[in-house]
Amino acid sequence: MRYTATRLAIFAACLGLLWWVGMRSWLAGVVALLLAWMASYVLLPRQREAAVAWVAARSEERERAGLRSRLGSGARDDAAVEDEADEQARRAAGDGPTTTA
């Protein structure tokens, strides 16, 4: 959250600066976005690495807990039924079983 908030603050500062110097069109937003992206890349490497580490740790926790997919159990069940129906349709059409290596 801190990294995102800092990036948004940099964007707001860039947009405010462009507005102050007289760039008052939609292009100011685009230019501010590019300037903020470049500035955050240069100014926030530690925060970016911390955010990446947090996301990686969260992903590992989810895998250990058995939550590999963001799909709920109902969506996984629906996907399994759909896959089985697809396999049956292929067998009926004479395509045979499908396996991927």
MODELLER restraints for C-alpha pairs under 7 A, 6 or more apart:
rsr = mdl.restraints
at = mdl.atoms
rsr.add(forms.Gaussian(group=physical.xy_distance, feature=features.Distance(at['CA:3:A'], at['CA:47:A']), mean=5.71, stdev=0.5))
rsr.add(forms.Gaussian(group=physical.xy_distance, feature=features.Distance(at['CA:3:A'], at['CA:48:A']), mean=6.67, stdev=0.5))
rsr.add(forms.Gaussian(group=physical.xy_distance, feature=features.Distance(at['CA:7:A'], at['CA:40:A']), mean=6.20, stdev=0.5))
rsr.add(forms.Gaussian(group=physical.xy_distance, feature=features.Distance(at['CA:10:A'], at['CA:36:A']), mean=5.59, stdev=0.5))
rsr.add(forms.Gaussian(group=physical.xy_distance, feature=features.Distance(at['CA:11:A'], at['CA:32:A']), mean=6.03, stdev=0.5))
rsr.add(forms.Gaussian(group=physical.xy_distance, feature=features.Distance(at['CA:11:A'], at['CA:33:A']), mean=6.11, stdev=0.5))
rsr.add(forms.Gaussian(group=physical.xy_distance, feature=features.Distance(at['CA:11:A'], at['CA:36:A']), mean=4.87, stdev=0.5))
rsr.add(forms.Gaussian(group=physical.xy_distance, feature=features.Distance(at['CA:14:A'], at['CA:32:A']), mean=5.10, stdev=0.5))
rsr.add(forms.Gaussian(group=physical.xy_distance, feature=features.Distance(at['CA:14:A'], at['CA:35:A']), mean=6.84, stdev=0.5))
rsr.add(forms.Gaussian(group=physical.xy_distance, feature=features.Distance(at['CA:14:A'], at['CA:36:A']), mean=6.47, stdev=0.5))
rsr.add(forms.Gaussian(group=physical.xy_distance, feature=features.Distance(at['CA:15:A'], at['CA:28:A']), mean=6.49, stdev=0.5))
rsr.add(forms.Gaussian(group=physical.xy_distance, feature=features.Distance(at['CA:15:A'], at['CA:29:A']), mean=6.29, stdev=0.5))
rsr.add(forms.Gaussian(group=physical.xy_distance, feature=features.Distance(at['CA:15:A'], at['CA:32:A']), mean=5.05, stdev=0.5))
rsr.add(forms.Gaussian(group=physical.xy_distance, feature=features.Distance(at['CA:18:A'], at['CA:28:A']), mean=6.28, stdev=0.5))
rsr.add(forms.Gaussian(group=physical.xy_distance, feature=features.Distance(at['CA:62:A'], at['CA:68:A']), mean=6.43, stdev=0.5))
rsr.add(forms.Gaussian(group=physical.xy_distance, feature=features.Distance(at['CA:87:A'], at['CA:97:A']), mean=6.81, stdev=0.5))
rsr.add(forms.Gaussian(group=physical.xy_distance, feature=features.Distance(at['CA:90:A'], at['CA:96:A']), mean=6.30, stdev=0.5))
rsr.add(forms.Gaussian(group=physical.xy_distance, feature=features.Distance(at['CA:91:A'], at['CA:97:A']), mean=6.25, stdev=0.5))
